[in-house]
Amino acid sequence: AEQSIQKQTQSVKDLNSGWSILVSDEQQLKSVKNSLNYISLDLERLYVESELFLRTPDIALPQEVPVYIALPYIMRKKDHGKVKKLIQIARDRKEIAGILIRNQEEYELLSEEHFDGQIISDAGVYIWNRESLNFWSDKLHALTCPHELNKREWQNLFSEHNVEKNVY
């Protein structure tokens, strides 16, 4: 499974190439899809909140950009069934490139289920020092910088990794 995840690396200096967008509802998804037809958004990834897939598993997705299912921020034991359903949706739909995890428990469940798509961490996974970076760097397709790090800290820590930084 880990062999199928092709890890990308690039310097922090080269990260000016593209955007990722998170959509939380169907109207936002529709707006992004329409925008792709009319303007050039240098869009690398589209994250779609998991609730949209749970409500409408066959929801229409854009073909022009890799789509990732954004798992819930908190996963309790009672939520395992929902997350397993989302894993199956990701496996069944070719336009879904992978999953955005928001905590370590979600990674563990993806590993138990032998998920072989791309896995990307959210800022809440807290990769904030070299030890945590070493732990996660061979497990994830891309990393997201935690909100707590300042520019100097994230540049020093992520100098040779594919990293995203959230912009609000």
C-alpha positions in Angstrom: 0.0 0.0 0.0 2.7 2.5 0.9 4.5 1.8 -2.4 1.5 3.1 -4.3 1.7 6.4 -2.5 4.1 8.4 -4.6 5.8 10.9 -2.3 6.5 14.3 -3.7 9.2 16.5 -2.3 10.0 20.0 -3.1 11.7 23.0 -1.5 9.6 25.5 0.5 10.9 28.1 -2.0 9.1 26.3 -4.8 5.7 26.3 -3.1 4.2 29.2 -5.1 2.7 26.8 -7.7 -1.0 26.3 -7.0 -3.8 26.3 -4.5 -5.9 23.9 -2.7 -9.5 24.6 -1.8 -11.7 23.1 0.8 -15.5 23.1 0.2 -18.0 22.5 3.0 -21.3 22.4 1.1 -22.8 21.7 -2.3 -23.1 25.4 -3.2 -19.3 25.9 -2.7 -18.6 22.8 -4.7 -20.8 24.1 -7.5 -19.0 27.5 -7.5 -15.6 25.8 -7.8 -16.8 23.6 -10.6 -18.2 26.6 -12.5 -15.1 28.7 -11.9 -12.9 26.0 -13.4 -14.8 26.5 -16.7 -14.3 30.2 -16.8 -11.1 31.2 -15.1 -7.6 29.7 -14.6 -7.3 28.7 -11.0 -3.9 27.1 -10.5 -5.8 24.5 -8.5 -3.7 21.5 -7.3 -6.3 19.9 -4.9 -9.9 20.1 -4.1 -10.9 19.0 -0.6 -14.5 18.1 -0.1 -16.0 17.7 3.4 -16.9 14.1 4.2 -20.5 15.0 5.1 -21.2 15.8 1.4 -20.3 12.2 0.4 -22.2 10.7 3.3 -25.4 12.6 2.1 -24.8 12.1 -1.6 -22.1 9.4 -2.3 -22.4 10.0 -6.1 -22.2 13.8 -5.9 -20.8 15.3 -9.1 -17.2 16.2 -8.9 -14.9 18.2 -11.3 -12.7 16.1 -13.5 -10.0 18.9 -13.9 -8.5 18.6 -10.4 -7.7 15.8 -8.0 -10.4 15.5 -5.3 -9.8 14.5 -1.7 -12.3 13.5 0.9 -11.7 15.6 4.1 -12.4 13.4 7.1 -14.1 14.8 10.2 -12.0 16.8 12.7 -12.9 14.3 15.5 -13.4 10.6 15.0 -14.9 8.6 17.8 -15.2 4.8 17.8 -18.9 5.1 16.8 -17.7 7.0 13.7 -15.6 4.1 12.3 -18.4 2.8 10.2 -18.9 6.2 8.5 -15.2 6.5 7.9 -15.0 3.0 6.4 -17.9 4.0 4.1 -15.9 7.1 3.0 -12.8 4.9 2.4 -15.0 2.7 0.1 -16.3 5.7 -1.7 -12.7 6.9 -2.3 -11.8 3.4 -3.6 -14.9 3.2 -5.9 -14.6 6.7 -7.5 -11.7 7.2 -9.9 -11.8 11.0 -9.6 -11.0 10.8 -5.9 -7.2 10.9 -5.5 -7.1 10.4 -1.7 -8.1 11.5 1.8 -7.3 14.4 4.0 -6.8 13.2 7.6 -7.3 15.5 10.6 -5.9 13.3 13.4 -3.8 10.2 14.0 -6.7 7.9 14.6 -7.9 8.4 11.1 -4.5 7.5 9.8 -4.6 4.3 11.9 -8.0 3.3 10.5 -6.9 4.0 6.9 -3.8 1.7 7.6 -6.0 -1.0 9.1 -8.3 -0.8 6.0 -5.2 -0.9 3.7 -6.2 2.3 2.0 -3.8 2.8 -1.0 -4.8 6.3 -2.2 -3.0 9.4 -1.3 -3.1 10.6 2.3 -2.6 14.2 3.2 -2.5 15.7 6.8 -4.5 18.7 7.9 -2.9 21.3 10.1 -4.4 19.6 13.2 -2.1 16.6 12.9 0.5 18.9 14.5 3.7 18.2 12.7 5.6 20.8 14.7 9.1 19.4 15.3 11.7 17.1 13.6 10.5 14.0 15.6 6.9 14.3 14.4 8.1 15.2 10.9 10.3 12.1 10.8 7.3 10.0 12.0 4.9 11.3 9.3 7.1 12.1 6.3 7.1 8.5 4.9 3.5 7.9 5.7 1.8 10.8 3.9 1.7 12.1 0.4 1.8 15.7 1.6 1.9 17.6 4.9 0.1 20.6 6.2 1.9 23.1 8.4 0.3 23.6 11.8 -1.1 27.1 12.5 1.1 27.6 15.5 4.4 27.8 13.6 5.7 31.1 12.4 7.3 31.6 9.0 10.9 31.0 10.1 9.9 27.8 12.0 8.0 26.3 9.1 10.7 27.2 6.6 13.3 25.5 8.8 11.2 22.4 9.5 9.7 21.8 6.1 12.7 22.8 3.9 12.7 19.6 1.9 9.0 18.4 2.0 5.8 18.9 0.1 3.9 21.1 2.5 0.7 23.1 2.4 0.0 26.2 4.5 -3.5 27.3 5.2 -4.7 30.7 4.1 -8.0 32.0 5.4 
